[in-house]
Amino acid sequence: MKSNQIQTLTVALSVIVFSISLTQYVVTIDYDIVDPVRSWQYLTVGSVALFGGGILEWFIWLANPLYIISISLFIKKL
């Protein structure tokens, strides 16, 4: 395999795994209440965690836009 094919395969598999992860449920347990929420909802709402005082949660969420930026820069370099 050529390196260009390997890079394309790497990006494709990475995006597929990220897309599949957005279809999964995130379970938040609040005492005895189990509230299932989709992970894409956390992806869209995670940016406002900073305003609610969730500094650590916001830093964890920051991996998502950094992933998208890194994939786009990686594709441009291909």
PDB file of N, CA, C and O in Angstrom:
ATOM      1  N   MET A   1       0.837  -1.186   0.000  1.00  0.00           N
ATOM      2  CA  MET A   1       0.000   0.000   0.000  1.00  0.00           C
ATOM      3  C   MET A   1       0.877   1.243   0.000  1.00  0.00           C
ATOM      4  O   MET A   1       1.914   1.303   0.661  1.00  0.00           O
ATOM      5  N   LYS A   2       0.436   2.212  -0.746  1.00  0.00           N
ATOM      6  CA  LYS A   2       1.157   3.477  -0.760  1.00  0.00           C
ATOM      7  C   LYS A   2       0.783   4.293   0.465  1.00  0.00           C
ATOM      8  O   LYS A   2      -0.259   4.065   1.080  1.00  0.00           O
ATOM      9  N   SER A   3       1.633   5.239   0.815  1.00  0.00           N
ATOM     10  CA  SER A   3       1.368   6.037   2.014  1.00  0.00           C
ATOM     11  C   SER A   3       0.107   6.882   1.864  1.00  0.00           C
ATOM     12  O   SER A   3      -0.585   7.135   2.850  1.00  0.00           O
ATOM     13  N   ASN A   4      -0.201   7.322   0.644  1.00  0.00           N
ATOM     14  CA  ASN A   4      -1.422   8.110   0.432  1.00  0.00           C
ATOM     15  C   ASN A   4      -2.668   7.263   0.698  1.00  0.00           C
ATOM     16  O   ASN A   4      -3.649   7.755   1.255  1.00  0.00           O
ATOM     17  N   GLN A   5      -2.626   5.999   0.303  1.00  0.00           N
ATOM     18  CA  GLN A   5      -3.747   5.100   0.556  1.00  0.00           C
ATOM     19  C   GLN A   5      -3.891   4.817   2.049  1.00  0.00           C
ATOM     20  O   GLN A   5      -5.003   4.730   2.570  1.00  0.00           O
ATOM     21  N   ILE A   6      -2.773   4.677   2.720  1.00  0.00           N
ATOM     22  CA  ILE A   6      -2.811   4.439   4.163  1.00  0.00           C
ATOM     23  C   ILE A   6      -3.384   5.646   4.889  1.00  0.00           C
ATOM     24  O   ILE A   6      -4.172   5.487   5.822  1.00  0.00           O
ATOM     25  N   GLN A   7      -3.003   6.842   4.479  1.00  0.00           N
ATOM     26  CA  GLN A   7      -3.526   8.061   5.100  1.00  0.00           C
ATOM     27  C   GLN A   7      -5.026   8.191   4.845  1.00  0.00           C
ATOM     28  O   GLN A   7      -5.780   8.565   5.744  1.00  0.00           O
ATOM     29  N   THR A   8      -5.455   7.886   3.640  1.00  0.00           N
ATOM     30  CA  THR A   8      -6.882   7.960   3.315  1.00  0.00           C
ATOM     31  C   THR A   8      -7.673   6.932   4.116  1.00  0.00           C
ATOM     32  O   THR A   8      -8.753   7.236   4.623  1.00  0.00           O
ATOM     33  N   LEU A   9      -7.146   5.730   4.231  1.00  0.00           N
ATOM     34  CA  LEU A   9      -7.794   4.690   5.012  1.00  0.00           C
ATOM     35  C   LEU A   9      -7.867   5.072   6.489  1.00  0.00           C
ATOM     36  O   LEU A   9      -8.875   4.818   7.150  1.00  0.00           O
ATOM     37  N   THR A  10      -6.809   5.675   7.000  1.00  0.00           N
ATOM     38  CA  THR A  10      -6.783   6.109   8.392  1.00  0.00           C
ATOM     39  C   THR A  10      -7.855   7.164   8.658  1.00  0.00           C
ATOM     40  O   THR A  10      -8.577   7.080   9.652  1.00  0.00           O
ATOM     41  N   VAL A  11      -7.960   8.143   7.786  1.00  0.00           N
ATOM     42  CA  VAL A  11      -8.969   9.193   7.945  1.00  0.00           C
ATOM     43  C   VAL A  11     -10.370   8.601   7.830  1.00  0.00           C
ATOM     44  O   VAL A  11     -11.253   8.948   8.615  1.00  0.00           O
ATOM     45  N   ALA A  12     -10.579   7.724   6.873  1.00  0.00           N
ATOM     46  CA  ALA A  12     -11.900   7.136   6.679  1.00  0.00           C
ATOM     47  C   ALA A  12     -12.325   6.315   7.895  1.00  0.00           C
ATOM     48  O   ALA A  12     -13.457   6.441   8.361  1.00  0.00           O
ATOM     49  N   LEU A  13     -11.436   5.483   8.406  1.00  0.00           N
ATOM     50  CA  LEU A  13     -11.769   4.680   9.584  1.00  0.00           C
ATOM     51  C   LEU A  13     -12.012   5.551  10.810  1.00  0.00           C
ATOM     52  O   LEU A  13     -12.899   5.268  11.615  1.00  0.00           O
ATOM     53  N   SER A  14     -11.233   6.594  10.945  1.00  0.00           N
ATOM     54  CA  SER A  14     -11.400   7.497  12.079  1.00  0.00           C
ATOM     55  C   SER A  14     -12.759   8.193  12.037  1.00  0.00           C
ATOM     56  O   SER A  14     -13.441   8.293  13.058  1.00  0.00           O
ATOM     57  N   VAL A  15     -13.143   8.663  10.883  1.00  0.00           N
ATOM     58  CA  VAL A  15     -14.437   9.345  10.739  1.00  0.00           C
ATOM     59  C   VAL A  15     -15.588   8.354  10.921  1.00  0.00           C
ATOM     60  O   VAL A  15     -16.623   8.710  11.485  1.00  0.00           O
ATOM     61  N   ILE A  16     -15.420   7.129  10.455  1.00  0.00           N
ATOM     62  CA  ILE A  16     -16.463   6.121  10.641  1.00  0.00           C
ATOM     63  C   ILE A  16     -16.661   5.813  12.121  1.00  0.00           C
ATOM     64  O   ILE A  16     -17.794   5.739  12.596  1.00  0.00           O
ATOM     65  N   VAL A  17     -15.568   5.634  12.846  1.00  0.00           N
ATOM     66  CA  VAL A  17     -15.675   5.349  14.286  1.00  0.00           C
ATOM     67  C   VAL A  17     -16.293   6.532  15.025  1.00  0.00           C
ATOM     68  O   VAL A  17     -17.111   6.334  15.924  1.00  0.00           O
ATOM     69  N   PHE A  18     -15.916   7.756  14.664  1.00  0.00           N
ATOM     70  CA  PHE A  18     -16.495   8.938  15.296  1.00  0.00           C
ATOM     71  C   PHE A  18     -17.986   9.025  15.005  1.00  0.00           C
ATOM     72  O   PHE A  18     -18.773   9.344  15.896  1.00  0.00           O
ATOM     73  N   SER A  19     -18.382   8.743  13.768  1.00  0.00           N
ATOM     74  CA  SER A  19     -19.798   8.785  13.396  1.00  0.00           C
ATOM     75  C   SER A  19     -20.598   7.717  14.132  1.00  0.00           C
ATOM     76  O   SER A  19     -21.715   7.977  14.579  1.00  0.00           O
ATOM     77  N   ILE A  20     -20.039   6.529  14.260  1.00  0.00           N
ATOM     78  CA  ILE A  20     -20.731   5.467  14.997  1.00  0.00           C
ATOM     79  C   ILE A  20     -20.874   5.846  16.466  1.00  0.00           C
ATOM     80  O   ILE A  20     -21.894   5.547  17.089  1.00  0.00           O
ATOM     81  N   SER A  21     -19.867   6.497  17.018  1.00  0.00           N
ATOM     82  CA  SER A  21     -19.951   6.881  18.433  1.00  0.00           C
ATOM     83  C   SER A  21     -21.059   7.904  18.677  1.00  0.00           C
ATOM     84  O   SER A  21     -21.591   7.980  19.784  1.00  0.00           O
ATOM     85  N   LEU A  22     -21.408   8.683  17.671  1.00  0.00           N
ATOM     86  CA  LEU A  22     -22.477   9.668  17.832  1.00  0.00           C
ATOM     87  C   LEU A  22     -23.861   9.032  17.855  1.00  0.00           C
ATOM     88  O   LEU A  22     -24.832   9.696  18.220  1.00  0.00           O
ATOM     89  N   THR A  23     -23.973   7.771  17.475  1.00  0.00           N
ATOM     90  CA  THR A  23     -25.271   7.095  17.495  1.00  0.00           C
ATOM     91  C   THR A  23     -25.524   6.377  18.814  1.00  0.00           C
ATOM     92  O   THR A  23     -26.620   5.857  19.026  1.00  0.00           O
ATOM     93  N   GLN A  24     -24.548   6.336  19.693  1.00  0.00           N
ATOM     94  CA  GLN A  24     -24.661   5.590  20.940  1.00  0.00           C
ATOM     95  C   GLN A  24     -25.323   6.439  22.025  1.00  0.00           C
ATOM     96  O   GLN A  24     -25.393   7.664  21.928  1.00  0.00           O
ATOM     97  N   TYR A  25     -25.803   5.751  23.056  1.00  0.00           N
ATOM     98  CA  TYR A  25     -26.416   6.429  24.190  1.00  0.00           C
ATOM     99  C   TYR A  25     -25.373   6.740  25.251  1.00  0.00           C
ATOM    100  O   TYR A  25     -24.442   5.967  25.475  1.00  0.00           O
ATOM    101  N   VAL A  26     -25.547   7.884  25.900  1.00  0.00           N
ATOM    102  CA  VAL A  26     -24.785   8.242  27.083  1.00  0.00           C
ATOM    103  C   VAL A  26     -25.768   8.157  28.232  1.00  0.00           C
ATOM    104  O   VAL A  26     -26.849   8.742  28.164  1.00  0.00           O
ATOM    105  N   VAL A  27     -25.418   7.452  29.271  1.00  0.00           N
ATOM    106  CA  VAL A  27     -26.344   7.254  30.382  1.00  0.00           C
ATOM    107  C   VAL A  27     -25.911   8.126  31.543  1.00  0.00           C
ATOM    108  O   VAL A  27     -24.775   8.036  32.009  1.00  0.00           O
ATOM    109  N   THR A  28     -26.820   8.970  32.009  1.00  0.00           N
ATOM    110  CA  THR A  28     -26.597   9.796  33.179  1.00  0.00           C
ATOM    111  C   THR A  28     -27.458   9.253  34.305  1.00  0.00           C
ATOM    112  O   THR A  28     -28.680   9.175  34.180  1.00  0.00           O
ATOM    113  N   ILE A  29     -26.825   8.883  35.393  1.00  0.00           N
ATOM    114  CA  ILE A  29     -27.567   8.318  36.516  1.00  0.00           C
ATOM    115  C   ILE A  29     -27.691   9.382  37.597  1.00  0.00           C
ATOM    116  O   ILE A  29     -26.684   9.863  38.118  1.00  0.00           O
ATOM    117  N   ASP A  30     -28.909   9.747  37.931  1.00  0.00           N
ATOM    118  CA  ASP A  30     -29.199  10.721  38.967  1.00  0.00           C
ATOM    119  C   ASP A  30     -30.020  10.003  40.031  1.00  0.00           C
ATOM    120  O   ASP A  30     -31.239   9.889  39.911  1.00  0.00           O
ATOM    121  N   TYR A  31     -29.357   9.527  41.057  1.00  0.00           N
ATOM    122  CA  TYR A  31     -29.979   8.721  42.104  1.00  0.00           C
ATOM    123  C   TYR A  31     -30.583   7.466  41.487  1.00  0.00           C
ATOM    124  O   TYR A  31     -29.838   6.627  40.980  1.00  0.00           O
ATOM    125  N   ASP A  32     -31.898   7.305  41.511  1.00  0.00           N
ATOM    126  CA  ASP A  32     -32.530   6.103  40.964  1.00  0.00           C
ATOM    127  C   ASP A  32     -33.072   6.316  39.555  1.00  0.00           C
ATOM    128  O   ASP A  32     -33.615   5.388  38.955  1.00  0.00           O
ATOM    129  N   ILE A  33     -32.933   7.503  39.032  1.00  0.00           N
ATOM    130  CA  ILE A  33     -33.469   7.817  37.708  1.00  0.00           C
ATOM    131  C   ILE A  33     -32.369   7.630  36.669  1.00  0.00           C
ATOM    132  O   ILE A  33     -31.292   8.216  36.783  1.00  0.00           O
ATOM    133  N   VAL A  34     -32.640   6.826  35.674  1.00  0.00           N
ATOM    134  CA  VAL A  34     -31.691   6.635  34.574  1.00  0.00           C
ATOM    135  C   VAL A  34     -32.218   7.414  33.380  1.00  0.00           C
ATOM    136  O   VAL A  34     -33.315   7.146  32.890  1.00  0.00           O
ATOM    137  N   ASP A  35     -31.439   8.371  32.916  1.00  0.00           N
ATOM    138  CA  ASP A  35     -31.860   9.233  31.823  1.00  0.00           C
ATOM    139  C   ASP A  35     -30.963   8.982  30.615  1.00  0.00           C
ATOM    140  O   ASP A  35     -29.852   9.510  30.562  1.00  0.00           O
ATOM    141  N   PRO A  36     -31.421   8.179  29.632  1.00  0.00           N
ATOM    142  CA  PRO A  36     -30.581   7.935  28.457  1.00  0.00           C
ATOM    143  C   PRO A  36     -30.602   9.134  27.512  1.00  0.00           C
ATOM    144  O   PRO A  36     -31.664   9.669  27.192  1.00  0.00           O
ATOM    145  N   VAL A  37     -29.435   9.541  27.079  1.00  0.00           N
ATOM    146  CA  VAL A  37     -29.295  10.681  26.172  1.00  0.00           C
ATOM    147  C   VAL A  37     -28.345  10.262  25.059  1.00  0.00           C
ATOM    148  O   VAL A  37     -27.379   9.539  25.305  1.00  0.00           O
ATOM    149  N   ARG A  38     -28.610  10.703  23.855  1.00  0.00           N
ATOM    150  CA  ARG A  38     -27.727  10.396  22.729  1.00  0.00           C
ATOM    151  C   ARG A  38     -26.433  11.205  22.839  1.00  0.00           C
ATOM    152  O   ARG A  38     -26.426  12.317  23.368  1.00  0.00           O
ATOM    153  N   SER A  39     -25.358  10.642  22.340  1.00  0.00           N
ATOM    154  CA  SER A  39     -24.064  11.319  22.456  1.00  0.00           C
ATOM    155  C   SER A  39     -23.970  12.539  21.552  1.00  0.00           C
ATOM    156  O   SER A  39     -23.208  13.458  21.853  1.00  0.00           O
ATOM    157  N   TRP A  40     -24.724  12.582  20.446  1.00  0.00           N
ATOM    158  CA  TRP A  40     -24.676  13.770  19.601  1.00  0.00           C
ATOM    159  C   TRP A  40     -25.268  14.976  20.326  1.00  0.00           C
ATOM    160  O   TRP A  40     -24.926  16.119  20.022  1.00  0.00           O
ATOM    161  N   GLN A  41     -26.159  14.716  21.288  1.00  0.00           N
ATOM    162  CA  GLN A  41     -26.713  15.819  22.069  1.00  0.00           C
ATOM    163  C   GLN A  41     -25.639  16.410  22.984  1.00  0.00           C
ATOM    164  O   GLN A  41     -25.573  17.626  23.165  1.00  0.00           O
ATOM    165  N   TYR A  42     -24.809  15.554  23.554  1.00  0.00           N
ATOM    166  CA  TYR A  42     -23.705  16.056  24.363  1.00  0.00           C
ATOM    167  C   TYR A  42     -22.685  16.785  23.503  1.00  0.00           C
ATOM    168  O   TYR A  42     -22.060  17.743  23.958  1.00  0.00           O
ATOM    169  N   LEU A  43     -22.512  16.338  22.262  1.00  0.00           N
ATOM    170  CA  LEU A  43     -21.591  17.010  21.351  1.00  0.00           C
ATOM    171  C   LEU A  43     -22.059  18.432  21.068  1.00  0.00           C
ATOM    172  O   LEU A  43     -21.249  19.359  21.041  1.00  0.00           O
ATOM    173  N   THR A  44     -23.361  18.607  20.856  1.00  0.00           N
ATOM    174  CA  THR A  44     -23.869  19.934  20.517  1.00  0.00           C
ATOM    175  C   THR A  44     -23.987  20.853  21.728  1.00  0.00           C
ATOM    176  O   THR A  44     -23.847  22.068  21.590  1.00  0.00           O
ATOM    177  N   VAL A  45     -24.240  20.304  22.897  1.00  0.00           N
ATOM    178  CA  VAL A  45     -24.459  21.118  24.091  1.00  0.00           C
ATOM    179  C   VAL A  45     -23.180  21.291  24.912  1.00  0.00           C
ATOM    180  O   VAL A  45     -23.127  22.141  25.801  1.00  0.00           O
ATOM    181  N   GLY A  46     -22.170  20.508  24.627  1.00  0.00           N
ATOM    182  CA  GLY A  46     -20.950  20.527  25.422  1.00  0.00           C
ATOM    183  C   GLY A  46     -20.214  21.851  25.424  1.00  0.00           C
ATOM    184  O   GLY A  46     -19.482  22.153  26.366  1.00  0.00           O
ATOM    185  N   SER A  47     -20.397  22.639  24.389  1.00  0.00           N
ATOM    186  CA  SER A  47     -19.692  23.914  24.312  1.00  0.00           C
ATOM    187  C   SER A  47     -20.167  24.916  25.354  1.00  0.00           C
ATOM    188  O   SER A  47     -19.423  25.834  25.698  1.00  0.00           O
ATOM    189  N   VAL A  48     -21.371  24.767  25.859  1.00  0.00           N
ATOM    190  CA  VAL A  48     -21.886  25.714  26.845  1.00  0.00           C
ATOM    191  C   VAL A  48     -21.594  25.283  28.276  1.00  0.00           C
ATOM    192  O   VAL A  48     -21.992  25.978  29.211  1.00  0.00           O
ATOM    193  N   ALA A  49     -20.915  24.166  28.475  1.00  0.00           N
ATOM    194  CA  ALA A  49     -20.586  23.693  29.828  1.00  0.00           C
ATOM    195  C   ALA A  49     -19.696  24.696  30.557  1.00  0.00           C
ATOM    196  O   ALA A  49     -19.725  24.785  31.785  1.00  0.00           O
ATOM    197  N   LEU A  50     -18.913  25.441  29.802  1.00  0.00           N
ATOM    198  CA  LEU A  50     -18.037  26.451  30.384  1.00  0.00           C
ATOM    199  C   LEU A  50     -18.839  27.524  31.107  1.00  0.00           C
ATOM    200  O   LEU A  50     -18.408  28.019  32.149  1.00  0.00           O
ATOM    201  N   PHE A  51     -19.995  27.889  30.573  1.00  0.00           N
ATOM    202  CA  PHE A  51     -20.813  28.935  31.175  1.00  0.00           C
ATOM    203  C   PHE A  51     -21.521  28.474  32.441  1.00  0.00           C
ATOM    204  O   PHE A  51     -21.919  29.294  33.268  1.00  0.00           O
ATOM    205  N   GLY A  52     -21.678  27.163  32.592  1.00  0.00           N
ATOM    206  CA  GLY A  52     -22.324  26.617  33.778  1.00  0.00           C
ATOM    207  C   GLY A  52     -21.340  26.256  34.874  1.00  0.00           C
ATOM    208  O   GLY A  52     -21.735  25.712  35.905  1.00  0.00           O
ATOM    209  N   GLY A  53     -20.074  26.548  34.669  1.00  0.00           N
ATOM    210  CA  GLY A  53     -19.070  26.256  35.674  1.00  0.00           C
ATOM    211  C   GLY A  53     -18.381  24.923  35.484  1.00  0.00           C
ATOM    212  O   GLY A  53     -17.612  24.497  36.346  1.00  0.00           O
ATOM    213  N   GLY A  54     -18.640  24.257  34.374  1.00  0.00           N
ATOM    214  CA  GLY A  54     -18.036  22.955  34.129  1.00  0.00           C
ATOM    215  C   GLY A  54     -16.745  23.067  33.352  1.00  0.00           C
ATOM    216  O   GLY A  54     -16.694  22.724  32.170  1.00  0.00           O
ATOM    217  N   ILE A  55     -15.700  23.546  34.006  1.00  0.00           N
ATOM    218  CA  ILE A  55     -14.410  23.732  33.336  1.00  0.00           C
ATOM    219  C   ILE A  55     -13.847  22.387  32.878  1.00  0.00           C
ATOM    220  O   ILE A  55     -13.419  22.259  31.731  1.00  0.00           O
ATOM    221  N   LEU A  56     -13.843  21.386  33.753  1.00  0.00           N
ATOM    222  CA  LEU A  56     -13.304  20.078  33.400  1.00  0.00           C
ATOM    223  C   LEU A  56     -14.114  19.439  32.277  1.00  0.00           C
ATOM    224  O   LEU A  56     -13.542  18.866  31.350  1.00  0.00           O
ATOM    225  N   GLU A  57     -15.424  19.533  32.350  1.00  0.00           N
ATOM    226  CA  GLU A  57     -16.270  18.971  31.302  1.00  0.00           C
ATOM    227  C   GLU A  57     -16.023  19.664  29.968  1.00  0.00           C
ATOM    228  O   GLU A  57     -16.061  19.032  28.913  1.00  0.00           O
ATOM    229  N   TRP A  58     -15.773  20.961  30.024  1.00  0.00           N
ATOM    230  CA  TRP A  58     -15.513  21.698  28.793  1.00  0.00           C
ATOM    231  C   TRP A  58     -14.177  21.284  28.191  1.00  0.00           C
ATOM    232  O   TRP A  58     -14.062  21.167  26.971  1.00  0.00           O
ATOM    233  N   PHE A  59     -13.174  21.061  29.022  1.00  0.00           N
ATOM    234  CA  PHE A  59     -11.881  20.596  28.510  1.00  0.00           C
ATOM    235  C   PHE A  59     -12.004  19.205  27.891  1.00  0.00           C
ATOM    236  O   PHE A  59     -11.364  18.917  26.879  1.00  0.00           O
ATOM    237  N   ILE A  60     -12.816  18.351  28.487  1.00  0.00           N
ATOM    238  CA  ILE A  60     -13.049  17.025  27.918  1.00  0.00           C
ATOM    239  C   ILE A  60     -13.788  17.157  26.590  1.00  0.00           C
ATOM    240  O   ILE A  60     -13.458  16.461  25.630  1.00  0.00           O
ATOM    241  N   TRP A  61     -14.773  18.032  26.526  1.00  0.00           N
ATOM    242  CA  TRP A  61     -15.536  18.233  25.303  1.00  0.00           C
ATOM    243  C   TRP A  61     -14.664  18.837  24.210  1.00  0.00           C
ATOM    244  O   TRP A  61     -14.918  18.611  23.027  1.00  0.00           O
ATOM    245  N   LEU A  62     -13.653  19.591  24.579  1.00  0.00           N
ATOM    246  CA  LEU A  62     -12.782  20.273  23.627  1.00  0.00           C
ATOM    247  C   LEU A  62     -12.080  19.294  22.692  1.00  0.00           C
ATOM    248  O   LEU A  62     -11.588  19.701  21.640  1.00  0.00           O
ATOM    249  N   ALA A  63     -12.022  18.025  23.049  1.00  0.00           N
ATOM    250  CA  ALA A  63     -11.435  17.018  22.165  1.00  0.00           C
ATOM    251  C   ALA A  63     -12.212  16.894  20.861  1.00  0.00           C
ATOM    252  O   ALA A  63     -11.627  16.560  19.831  1.00  0.00           O
ATOM    253  N   ASN A  64     -13.507  17.153  20.880  1.00  0.00           N
ATOM    254  CA  ASN A  64     -14.320  17.032  19.661  1.00  0.00           C
ATOM    255  C   ASN A  64     -13.950  18.058  18.597  1.00  0.00           C
ATOM    256  O   ASN A  64     -13.667  17.663  17.466  1.00  0.00           O
ATOM    257  N   PRO A  65     -13.936  19.359  18.901  1.00  0.00           N
ATOM    258  CA  PRO A  65     -13.534  20.298  17.851  1.00  0.00           C
ATOM    259  C   PRO A  65     -12.064  20.142  17.466  1.00  0.00           C
ATOM    260  O   PRO A  65     -11.702  20.371  16.312  1.00  0.00           O
ATOM    261  N   LEU A  66     -11.215  19.756  18.417  1.00  0.00           N
ATOM    262  CA  LEU A  66      -9.815  19.527  18.071  1.00  0.00           C
ATOM    263  C   LEU A  66      -9.676  18.348  17.114  1.00  0.00           C
ATOM    264  O   LEU A  66      -8.822  18.363  16.228  1.00  0.00           O
ATOM    265  N   TYR A  67     -10.509  17.333  17.291  1.00  0.00           N
ATOM    266  CA  TYR A  67     -10.511  16.195  16.373  1.00  0.00           C
ATOM    267  C   TYR A  67     -10.927  16.646  14.977  1.00  0.00           C
ATOM    268  O   TYR A  67     -10.286  16.274  13.994  1.00  0.00           O
ATOM    269  N   ILE A  68     -11.979  17.434  14.875  1.00  0.00           N
ATOM    270  CA  ILE A  68     -12.466  17.898  13.579  1.00  0.00           C
ATOM    271  C   ILE A  68     -11.429  18.778  12.893  1.00  0.00           C
ATOM    272  O   ILE A  68     -11.219  18.664  11.686  1.00  0.00           O
ATOM    273  N   ILE A  69     -10.783  19.650  13.653  1.00  0.00           N
ATOM    274  CA  ILE A  69      -9.734  20.504  13.095  1.00  0.00           C
ATOM    275  C   ILE A  69      -8.556  19.662  12.622  1.00  0.00           C
ATOM    276  O   ILE A  69      -8.017  19.897  11.541  1.00  0.00           O
ATOM    277  N   SER A  70      -8.157  18.687  13.423  1.00  0.00           N
ATOM    278  CA  SER A  70      -7.009  17.865  13.038  1.00  0.00           C
ATOM    279  C   SER A  70      -7.301  17.037  11.788  1.00  0.00           C
ATOM    280  O   SER A  70      -6.422  16.868  10.942  1.00  0.00           O
ATOM    281  N   ILE A  71      -8.514  16.523  11.662  1.00  0.00           N
ATOM    282  CA  ILE A  71      -8.868  15.767  10.458  1.00  0.00           C
ATOM    283  C   ILE A  71      -8.855  16.674   9.233  1.00  0.00           C
ATOM    284  O   ILE A  71      -8.357  16.279   8.179  1.00  0.00           O
ATOM    285  N   SER A  72      -9.396  17.878   9.359  1.00  0.00           N
ATOM    286  CA  SER A  72      -9.409  18.786   8.209  1.00  0.00           C
ATOM    287  C   SER A  72      -7.995  19.210   7.815  1.00  0.00           C
ATOM    288  O   SER A  72      -7.687  19.306   6.627  1.00  0.00           O
ATOM    289  N   LEU A  73      -7.136  19.463   8.798  1.00  0.00           N
ATOM    290  CA  LEU A  73      -5.748  19.816   8.472  1.00  0.00           C
ATOM    291  C   LEU A  73      -5.004  18.625   7.881  1.00  0.00           C
ATOM    292  O   LEU A  73      -4.160  18.800   7.003  1.00  0.00           O
ATOM    293  N   PHE A  74      -5.303  17.424   8.347  1.00  0.00           N
ATOM    294  CA  PHE A  74      -4.672  16.220   7.825  1.00  0.00           C
ATOM    295  C   PHE A  74      -5.086  15.992   6.378  1.00  0.00           C
ATOM    296  O   PHE A  74      -4.268  15.589   5.551  1.00  0.00           O
ATOM    297  N   ILE A  75      -6.362  16.249   6.067  1.00  0.00           N
ATOM    298  CA  ILE A  75      -6.848  16.080   4.692  1.00  0.00           C
ATOM    299  C   ILE A  75      -6.214  17.112   3.758  1.00  0.00           C
ATOM    300  O   ILE A  75      -5.870  16.788   2.622  1.00  0.00           O
ATOM    301  N   LYS A  76      -6.060  18.342   4.225  1.00  0.00           N
ATOM    302  CA  LYS A  76      -5.433  19.379   3.417  1.00  0.00           C
ATOM    303  C   LYS A  76      -3.987  19.037   3.099  1.00  0.00           C
ATOM    304  O   LYS A  76      -3.480  19.392   2.035  1.00  0.00           O
ATOM    305  N   LYS A  77      -3.325  18.348   4.018  1.00  0.00           N
ATOM    306  CA  LYS A  77      -1.929  17.986   3.807  1.00  0.00           C
ATOM    307  C   LYS A  77      -1.793  16.786   2.887  1.00  0.00           C
ATOM    308  O   LYS A  77      -0.724  16.566   2.319  1.00  0.00           O
ATOM    309  N   LEU A  78      -2.874  15.992   2.724  1.00  0.00           N
ATOM    310  CA  LEU A  78      -2.813  14.847   1.819  1.00  0.00           C
ATOM    311  C   LEU A  78      -2.531  15.340   0.435  1.00  0.00           C
ATOM    312  O   LEU A  78      -2.437  14.541  -0.497  1.00  0.00           O
TER     313      LEU A  78
END
